[in-house]
């Protein structure tokens, strides 16, 4: 089977672990450290898709290696789509997952419309060309945090059609339905269509 080698343009080890679990073994995924890089990647475009592209292009320019970058956000309908691109630092700087959760639940106190969407954009730079793939999963914000798995907003996001938060699901169950999985499925389909042999 054809091996697809990509550098993961992220410093988030939770994402590295999750992406490696979702993509099949035919993908050889290198960390920034594997690629000889130690830097904070820029995220200054003001959009999820823009930030994903910015990170992937930065790593490609520094290494010349094919690479992918993930940028994700939680869009809450009652908060006019916030935190969105600012999800990682919704409660301010420095970013803190626990503080973000507390702040989000405070913002949603007494709000009846709990609808939300998790969005992931995967940016691929392949031989210098940029491609993007978006995964979107609808759901709702729970009244309180529930579950111990996952990371980020997983303890308060209940996917549509389910009664559990992402954090209450096993990693395998979450990875089968998540926004990140949806985006990575498109990535794998792209490689299959263009001569790769790996499918999710």
N, C-alpha and C positions, 0 to 999 in steps of 0.2 A: 504493500500500500504506500502511496506517495506521502512523504512527510512534509508538512507545512510548518516552517519555522518562522515564528513571529516574536518580536519583543513586545512585552506588555508595558505600555507607557503609563505606569501608575506607581505611586508609593504606598497605596492602600493594600496591605497584605490580605485583608478580608476579601477584596476583589480578586486578587491573584488566586487565592485558594478557591473561590467560587467559580471563576472562569475556567480554571484547570479541571474542576469537577464536571462542568457542563460540557466542555468540548472533549471529543474523543481523543484517544491516545495518539492518533495520527498527527495531532498538533503538538509540535515541540515549542513550548512557550517559555521564553526567557524573561527573567526579571530585569529591571534596570541595573541592578548590581551585576547580574550575569553579563550584561552588555557593557560593563565598565563605567556606568554612570552613577553619580550621586548628586542629585539636584532637585530643587522644588520646581515642579512643572508649572508653567503659566496657565492661568484660568481667568482671562481678563476680557473675554468677548461679550459677556452679558447674556449668553444663551447656552443651553446644554449642548446642542449640536456644534456650536462654534468652539466651545471649550474642548470638546472631544477632538475636533479637528486640530485645534491649536496644539494640544499635547502630543498627538501622533506626529504632526509635522515637525515639532521641535525635536523629538527623538530621532526621526528619520534624518533630519539635517545634521544631527550630531554623530550618528552612527552609520548612516547609509543602509541600515537594515530595514527590511519590511517590518511593520509594527502595527499594533492596534492600541487604541486608547478608549476607555469607557468614561462617559460622564453620565451621571444619573441625577434625578431629582424627583421630589414628591410635590405634586400639584394638587392643592386643596381648593375645591370649588368655592367654598364659603370665604376663603381668604384671597379671592381673586387670583388663584393660581400660585400663590406663595406656598411654601418657600421656593419652589422651582429651582432655578439655577443657584440660588443661595442656600440650598438645603444643608450643606455641610457646615455652614456657619450661621444658621438661622438665629441662634441666640447670641451671636456676636463672636468676637475673636478672643483668644485662640479657639478654634473649633472644638466642640465638646459634645459627644453624642448624647450623654445623659442630660445635659442642660438643654439641648435642642428638643428632646422629648418633653421635658417639663414645660418648656416655653410653648410648644405646639399645643399641648393639652390645655394649658392656661388660655391660649387664644381661642380654643374650641369650647371652652366652658359654656354650657347652656345653648350651644348652637345645634339646631335640629338637622340641618343639612350637613351630613358627614361625608358626602361623596368626595372621592380623591382618585388620583391616578399616579402610578409609579411609571416613570419614563426613563429609559436608557437609550443612549445613542452610542453605538460602536463606530469609531472612525478607523478605517484601514488605510494605511499608506503602503501601496504595493508598487515597487519599482518607480517610486516618486509620484505616483498618481493617487489621488484621494477618493475614497468611497465611504459612504456612511449608511448605517443600518439602524432603524429605530424600532424599539420594542415598547409597547404601551400596555399597561395592565390596569383596568379599572377596579375600584373597590371602595372602601370607606374607612374612616378613622374610628377606632374603638373609643369607648368612654374612658378607658384606663389602659395602661400598659399590661400586656399579657404575654408570657412565654420567655424562655431563656436562650433560644437559638438565634442565629443570624446576627445582624448588626444594624447600625443606623436607625431608621424608623420602623424596622421590622416588628417591634413589639406593639405598634399601634395601627398597623395596616392590615385590614381584612380583605383579601381578594374577593372579587365578585363571584358568587356561587359557593362561597365557603363560610364557615362560622368561626374559623380560627385565624389568628394573626399569623403572619409569616414566622414570627418568633416561636409560635406554638407548634409549627410544622417541623418535621425532620428536614435536614438539609436536602435530602434526596427528593422529598415531596415539593419543597419550595423550588428547587432547581428545575423541576419538570414543568413549572407553570409560570415562572417569574418573568418580569419585564426584561431582565438581563438574558434569560434563556431565549426569549422571543427574538431579541436582537441578534444573539449569537447563532440562532437557527438560520437567519437571513444571511449572516456571514458565511456559514458553512454551505448554504445553498449557492452562494456566489462562487465559492471555490469549486463546487461540483460542476456548475454550469461552465466555468472557465478552465476546465481541465484538471481540477483537483479530484481526489477520490474519497474525500472525507465527508460524511453526512452525520448529522446528529440523529 
